Amino acid sequence: MKILLIEDEKELAGSIIAYVQKENYICEAVMTYEDAKEKINLYQYDCIVVDITLPDGSGLEVIRELKKNKSDTGIIIISAKNSLEDKLTGLDIGADDYLTKPFHLSELNARIKSIIRRRNFSGASEISFNEIRVLPDQQEVFVNDTTVILTKKEFELLIYFLSNKERVLTKESIAEHLWGDEMDLADSFDFIYTHIKNLRKKITEAGGKDYIQTVYGMGYKFTVS
């Protein structure tokens, strides 16, 4: 899962990044409104954590920009302002949640997990698809009740497929979702094929069906057909 953090307090930003990366999220961070605007117009995120007060603008404008683009990204506002007006404005224009500084990083993490579950899987703490069962918070996968050990990237890839069933996902979108900015350093997309091959093998060896369909010239689709 991929998060964009928009926060100009370096110490706080560093703490948040370190914490969510331990939770196996990809986290990109920017400090200004202009950089945030560029990011959200170039990339897709599962969740955005945004401070209201930025050196060159307002985090509320970032939310408005997202909604103008009809984005379904989850949004959490963080702000030192304990203002009811700010909170109501943020929620009214499309934010999902609001945290007032200071806050515990564990609480932010719980809010992020809740939003991602709600956005992608109707709030379910367990994802079931035929013989495949996933516990996202525990990062556990079962096929026909047999535990399947996946690497971090294989797990993220499976979640990405499950949240986009029956949709063709291009190699570019898969790479950008799993690696974020680091995808620009790749010379080819061969590594995606490797992860998909390994995921297929582990699911089928546990008795599951191969739901990953190659759509030649386009990408891949997770489908029952």
PyMOL commands that set and color helices and strands:
alter all, ss='L'
color gray80, all
select helices_A, chain A and resi 10-22+33-42+59-68+84-92+105-121+152-162+171-185+190-205
alter helices_A, ss='H'
color red, helices_A
select strands_A, chain A and resi 2-6+26-30+47-51+53-54+57-58+74-79+97-100+127-129+132-135+140-143+146-148+168-170+212-215+219-222
alter strands_A, ss='S'
color yellow, strands_A
deselect
rebuild
show_as cartoon
